[in-house]
Amino acid sequence: MTPLSHFFGALAWLYSFQGLAQANPQEVFGLTRVHQFHFTVSAKDYPAMDPPPRANPFGPGAAGQPVIPPADRGAGNFGFEFPYVHAAFQAENKVFKDIGLRYKGSGTYMVSSRLSKRSLKIDLDRFDASLAFHGLTKLNLNSSVMDPSKIREALAFEVFRAAGVMAPRTAFAEVFITVPGKFDKEFLGLYTLVEQVDEEFLKRNFQNGKGLLLKPEGIRGVPFLGDDPAAYQKTYNPKSKEGNGNWKGLVEFTRLVNKGTDAEFQNQIAKHLDVDSFVRFLAANTLLASMDGFIGLGHNFYLYQSPDTGKFTFIPWDLDLAFGSFNIFGNGDQLADLSIEHPHLGENKLIDRLLAMPNVKSAYREQLKRLLSEVFTKEKLGKDLELVESATKELVAKEKKAVEGRKEGGGFGIFFSGGPGVKVFMEKRVASARGQLEGNKKGFVPAFGPPAGMGKGPAIGPGRPGGPGVGAPLARPFLNSLDANKDGQVTEAEFATGMKVFFSTWDKDKNGALDQEEIAEGLQKLQGIPVRPSPLGQGK
């Protein structure tokens, strides 16, 4: 080959690679688009992806010790801090040799921390600023560990977009991993690929991506935390570069919602909030019964303040438990009957005060009617469901076989996802919402309680914002095991006796102490989960 041929060959390769980096991101996303991704992580870096021990109450921590998160962490925020590691990323026959890779999630990570398949964050330009995938530098791969169908999140984001809400785009990805000495192109499973909410997303949707971007955790509504902007940093969790300076608008917004008189609220709310967008956001959440978000646990959403208008807009996030599958707040039938008048858990001053305004409530009801007639139909959502199931059916079955081959079990996710299938939920939800709009029924008002199938009894009161969190699914089996006389309560004597029995039976090696592995296995047995060895081989 002549030097000139070498030159043109290299030029063609460079052009191809740059094309992949600069191409339209639209090529990445699509409701039925399925990518194939392969990651290679060194044997040293793979275990280093685990969060520090203080952040991980149930799964394998870096030091192998069980640690409870700090009590002051908000509901839904388990304090995970995931380190990035170096990895190679192969997609569309191109290899990106040095990208950043880490785990992601809070509740989803907790319930999958003993599995090989966990949600992932890809940061292509973290170590090499020249890298991008079709112009995108960050991607999210969500494991859908709590969704047996693996399709809820993609369909839910489609509903939000159809409602006119600024929402991330999605696709699917068949994901493989190689770790020398552990995995050789191991099929982890089918992931939902979700667009990153970043400056590029904001620029595309709001024309200006330089505003204040927040990702609150564990809040009820939009709480007012005083006049000091520093008080908002932790709870409202800034994600934008501008996050350190533009807090005045947030303070004024939250003060109005929580402290303003009815007249002040009605006259001024439109100055601080894109009310039309919020009505669409609320209507979509309500029909999807998306309780692992703003109307439920108070997380899994972004707040963006446009620098042009000064108004805040809500952006949905993490929708794998949409379509009535987050059964801590009610069983599948109850969530399919979720109240359109009070779809939220407990008090939410922003929702309550907005729906008390006749014009806003009318707009909200009109939006519900539009979604029921245009989106929650056989022709739209029903057809989308068929297309997505057709595109993913074989890969869902393939993943099931891979998990069985690794003998990892299902993790703790089964206690959070007991809802009906999407089609069944959609049919019941449409009937209920229409009945409520016509005044023929009131609907189910959510409360915090044990997941369906874990016994009856009164709801576990919310207590602090977000309620008892992950303690709810453990409450019933603990009560059943410790309540010797079966009177529905546990006395101090019953508790002490029962814990001694737990210790004796969980202490497998009889060394007089319980390590993390023994505690995890004991909790699994207590809840009836098959005990499987840890995929990381940590502990015993």
Secondary structure, 3 states (H helix, E strand, C coil): CCHHHHHHHHHHHHHHHHHHHHCCHHHCCCCCCEEEEEEECCCCHHHHCCCCHHHCCCCCCCCCCCCCCCCCCCCCCCCCCCCCEEEEEEECCEEEEEEEEEECCCHHHHHHCCCCCCCEEEECCCCCCCCCECCECEEEEECCCCCCCCCHHHHHHHHHHHCCCCCCCEEEEEEEEEECCCEEEEEEEEEEEEECCCHHHHHHHHCCCCCEEECCCCCCCCCCCCCCHHHHHHHHCECCHHHHCCCHHHHHHHHHHHHCCHHHHHHHHHHHECHHHHHHHHHHHHHHCCCCCCCCCCCCEEEEECCCCCCEEEEECCCCCCCCCEHHHCCHHHHHCECCCCCCCCCCHHHHHHHCCHHHHHHHHHHHHHHHHHCCCHHHHHHHHHHHHHHHHHHHHHHHHHHHHHCCCCCCHHHCECCCCHHHHHHHHHHHHHHHHCCCCCCECCCCCCCCCCCCCCCCCCCCCCCCHHHHHHHHHHHHHHCCCCCCCCCHHHHHHHHHHHHHHHCCCCCCCCCHHHHHHHHHHHCCCCCCCCCCCCCC
